[in-house]
């Protein structure tokens, strides 16, 4: 019901190029450009201006986008009000989108609760990087996002989304069986500043998290190997090729001989898992049920998050 061209404009604002925005909106760059040009002509204002190799929104475009966010949120509230006129329990389709262990640790359990309590509800889960998850949410291609908070997701102040903290998870050191810190009850992150490190590839959410944790501890890690899967990373750690930071909820394949050591001295690295929805959609029955199930699962995880594994 909301003019889809506003979604294209918002994607341009987030990604700074028409090409990137077109990819997010699943259209060709020429189609995206044509839509914005047509919108500009209809409104009689310039919406985009050059900025280096990309583009940026004009003041008029930002005014339009601000009104668009209000309209979009009101439309989500209208969908919630209309649901009250339907008969039966909570039904329809609820689409989750999540990343890594943040999704694996809580979303399947929440879906299991929803299947039990609301059998008419159709459930769907898609795994996606945090920034991409928000693109899907903005495009109405998913309903609830569960991701780790990183620098490349929208800030909590972004009026297009409502964001909720689900839990804060400590990161532990993962080392090989012969490492000097094995057997200790905790370790300071800076003690491993001279070790070779194993991290995920640049651009990935976990790479940002590890680099920020090490920088906060006063050093830049020497990343000797890049691995996006825990199976590969744990295999390297087990054979003494480096150390890694691992979320407390992450499962390490048992065939790799590794040891977890909690980080005890400040700054203790943590990652924050959040849920996000489109602004105004919270009262829609399926989304309300999904958020409630997520919070119930996360409350039950609290003891696991407190205790070193």
MOVENVEN-V706301 format. One record per residue. RES is the residue in one letter. PHI is phi in whole degrees, -180 to 180 (999 if undefined). OMEGA is omega in degrees with one decimal (* if undefined). Layout:
res	phi	omega
RES	PHI	OMEGA
RES	PHI	OMEGA
//
This chain:
res	phi	omega
X	999	177.3
X	-82	-179.2
X	-52	-177.1
X	-63	178.9
X	-66	175.3
X	-67	176.7
X	-67	176.9
X	-63	179.7
X	-62	179.4
X	-67	177.9
X	-64	176.3
X	-64	178.9
X	-62	-178.7
X	-77	-170.6
X	-107	170.1
X	72	173.3
X	-137	177.9
X	-67	-178.9
X	-62	179.7
X	-65	179.0
X	-64	179.4
X	-63	178.7
X	-62	179.1
X	-62	-176.5
X	-88	177.4
X	58	174.7
X	-147	178.7
X	-77	176.7
X	-57	-179.7
X	-66	178.1
X	-67	178.3
X	-63	179.3
X	-62	179.6
X	-62	-179.4
X	-63	-179.7
X	-69	177.1
X	-63	178.4
X	-64	178.1
X	-63	178.8
X	-61	179.6
X	-66	-179.4
X	-62	-175.8
X	-88	179.5
X	74	178.7
X	-136	174.6
X	-82	-176.0
X	-105	-177.3
X	-128	174.4
X	-141	-178.3
X	-63	176.0
X	-149	-176.2
X	63	178.2
X	-90	-179.6
X	-122	178.6
X	-135	173.9
X	-142	-179.3
X	-76	173.8
X	-78	177.0
X	-61	178.5
X	-65	179.1
X	-65	179.6
X	-68	174.9
X	-63	178.3
X	-62	-177.8
X	-65	178.1
X	-61	176.4
X	-67	179.0
X	-62	179.0
X	-65	178.0
X	-65	179.6
X	-64	-179.0
X	-64	179.0
X	-64	179.4
X	-67	177.2
X	-65	177.6
X	-63	178.2
X	-68	177.9
X	-64	177.5
X	-62	177.9
X	-66	179.5
X	-65	179.6
X	-66	179.8
X	-62	-179.4
X	-67	-179.0
X	-90	179.3
X	-90	179.6
X	-88	178.6
X	91	-178.7
X	-84	179.8
X	-70	-177.9
X	-140	-177.7
X	85	-178.1
X	-120	174.8
X	-119	-174.6
X	-109	175.2
X	-100	173.7
X	-139	-175.6
X	-151	-176.2
X	-131	167.1
X	54	-175.4
X	-68	176.4
X	-61	176.5
X	-81	-176.2
X	-63	-175.4
X	-75	-171.6
X	-124	-171.9
X	-67	178.7
X	-58	178.1
X	-66	177.8
X	-65	178.2
X	-64	178.3
X	-63	177.5
X	-64	-179.2
X	-65	178.4
X	-63	179.5
X	-71	-173.2
X	-85	-176.2
X	-135	-173.7
X	-62	179.4
X	-82	-176.6
X	-85	175.6
X	-89	-172.2
X	-116	-178.8
X	-145	178.4
X	-128	175.3
X	-126	176.4
X	-88	-176.7
X	-159	175.1
X	-61	-176.0
X	-54	-177.4
X	-63	178.7
X	-65	179.0
X	-60	178.9
X	-70	174.1
X	-62	178.8
X	-65	178.9
X	-65	179.6
X	-63	-178.8
X	-85	-177.4
X	61	175.5
X	-100	172.9
X	-154	-174.5
X	-114	-179.8
X	-133	178.0
X	-105	174.8
X	-126	-174.5
X	-143	170.5
X	-85	179.3
X	-70	178.0
X	-132	-175.9
X	-68	-174.5
X	-98	173.1
X	-98	178.7
X	-58	178.0
X	-68	-179.7
X	-62	-179.3
X	-80	-178.6
X	-63	-173.2
X	-74	179.1
X	-76	-173.7
X	-133	166.5
X	-107	-176.7
X	-120	-177.4
X	-134	176.2
X	-74	178.7
X	-94	178.0
X	-166	173.1
X	-116	-171.1
X	-115	175.6
X	-66	172.2
X	-106	178.2
X	-105	172.0
X	-81	174.0
X	-114	-176.1
X	-132	177.6
X	-77	-174.1
X	-66	-178.7
X	-102	-176.7
X	-69	-177.4
X	-59	-176.7
X	-87	179.3
X	-62	-179.5
X	99	178.2
X	-80	-179.7
X	-80	175.4
X	-162	-177.3
X	-149	172.2
X	-89	-177.7
X	-58	-177.2
X	-65	178.5
X	-66	-179.2
X	-105	-178.5
X	-62	-178.4
X	-87	-179.9
X	-79	165.8
X	-70	-176.3
X	-115	174.1
X	-117	-177.3
X	-136	176.4
X	-82	-175.7
X	-67	176.6
X	-54	-176.8
X	97	177.7
X	-83	-177.3
X	-60	-176.3
X	-72	175.6
X	-61	178.6
X	-60	-176.8
X	-64	-178.9
X	-67	-179.6
X	-63	179.3
X	-67	179.7
X	-62	-179.0
X	-69	177.9
X	-60	178.8
X	-64	178.3
X	-88	172.4
X	97	179.1
X	-151	174.0
X	-105	-175.6
X	-70	171.8
X	-86	-178.7
X	-83	-177.0
X	-87	-177.3
X	-143	178.2
X	-113	179.7
X	-146	179.8
X	-91	-180.0
X	-106	-179.0
X	-64	179.5
X	-61	179.1
X	-68	-178.9
X	-62	-179.8
X	-66	178.0
X	-63	178.4
X	-69	178.9
X	-62	-176.9
X	-60	-177.4
X	-100	172.2
X	79	-179.3
X	-87	179.0
X	161	177.8
X	-119	-178.5
X	-150	169.4
X	-95	-177.4
X	-135	177.1
X	-62	-177.3
X	-62	-178.8
X	-85	-177.3
X	-73	178.6
X	-94	175.9
X	-98	178.4
X	-54	-173.0
X	-66	-177.6
X	-72	179.1
X	-101	-176.1
X	-83	-179.2
X	-127	177.4
X	-132	173.2
X	-98	174.4
X	-131	-179.8
X	-63	172.9
X	-89	-174.1
X	-104	-176.5
X	-85	177.2
X	-61	-2.0
X	-82	178.0
X	-80	-178.0
X	-72	175.8
X	-135	168.9
X	-128	-175.5
X	-105	176.5
X	-95	-177.9
X	-128	167.7
X	-112	178.9
X	-138	177.1
X	-136	173.6
X	-68	180.0
X	-56	178.6
X	91	-174.5
X	-95	-172.6
X	-60	-175.5
X	-86	173.8
X	-66	-170.3
X	-53	-177.9
X	-67	-179.6
X	-69	176.8
X	-60	179.0
X	-66	179.3
X	-64	178.6
X	-64	179.1
X	-62	179.3
X	-65	178.3
X	-62	-179.1
X	-65	177.4
X	-65	179.3
X	-64	-178.2
X	-67	176.3
X	-63	179.2
X	-71	-179.6
X	-83	-170.4
X	-58	-179.7
X	-67	179.0
X	-64	-178.2
X	-69	-178.6
X	-79	-170.8
X	-98	174.2
X	-59	-177.5
X	-93	*
//
